[in-house]
Amino acid sequence: MERAPAERTPPTGDRGGSAGGVVTGGWLRTGEVAEAAGVNAQTLRYYHRRGLLREPLRSNGGHRLYPPETVVALRVIKTAQRLGFTLDEVADLVEAGGHGRGRGRTDGGLQARAAAKLAEVEQKIADLRTIRRTLLQAVEAGCDDLEACAASPCCPLPFADLAAARAARPGRTDR
């Protein structure tokens, strides 16, 4: 394991901590970090294995000790996930920004990735609107039986469109 730089070493005998869920500026144990960030300890350890967080220091008693900025890093990760980024994408964002590692890249970072994610979200919204419209039509048409509905020319469900699209694919044979 790589040795941490001297500036990360907590003062002897003073690990700091948290008071009522508020980080006081001292070094924190696993449970304190997890509670302050709103995650569980397993999530914290998992993010370490994924390389999203720095390796913690160890106390003389073997407890993991984290600097307070770990809480912010966890909140950033969880926020990015809520915005639709996968953990792999979050790892790329963290690496691109150089956060916690000092190896920042200049390949677009958050702006380019957020724009790409926004385009994905817009496409999903368009797809969901199409699905909603079709389902509303099926409800309004009173479709109760998929097979009977599929055989009806006035069925709003896209059975015929799906069959035509499948048949139109080159090299495709029905099985």
C-alpha positions, 0 to 999 in steps of 0.5 A: 500500500502506498504511504500517504503524504505527511499533510494527510497525517492526523495529529496524534491523539486527536482524530477530530470527529463529528458532532450531530452529523456535522463535520468538525474538521477533524479526521473521521472514522468510517461510520462517521463519514458514512453518516455525514454523507448519507451512505452506508459503510459498505458503500464507502468501502465499495467506492474505495475498491472502485477507485473513486475515493482515496485510501484512508489512513489507519489509526494505531488501533487499525481504524480507517481515518478519513479527511473531512473532504471525503464527505464532500466527495461522497456527496458528489458521487451520489449527486452524479448518480442521481443525475444519471451518471453510472459509477464508471462515468463518475470515475471518469469525471473524478479522474478528468477533474483530478479530484483527490488524485492530482492527475487532472485531464483536459478532455472535456470534463464535466461540460462535455459529459453533462451535455452528452448525458443531457442528450441521453436524457432528452432521448429517453424523455422522447421515448417515454412520451411515445410510450405514454401516447401509445399506452393512452391510446390502448387504454382509450381503445379498450384493449383487453386482450393482446392477441385480439388487439394485435389481430385488429387493424384499429389496434393502437399498439405497434404490433404491425410496425414491429413486425414490419421493422423486423422483416425489413432488417437485412439478413434477418430471418424469422425463426 
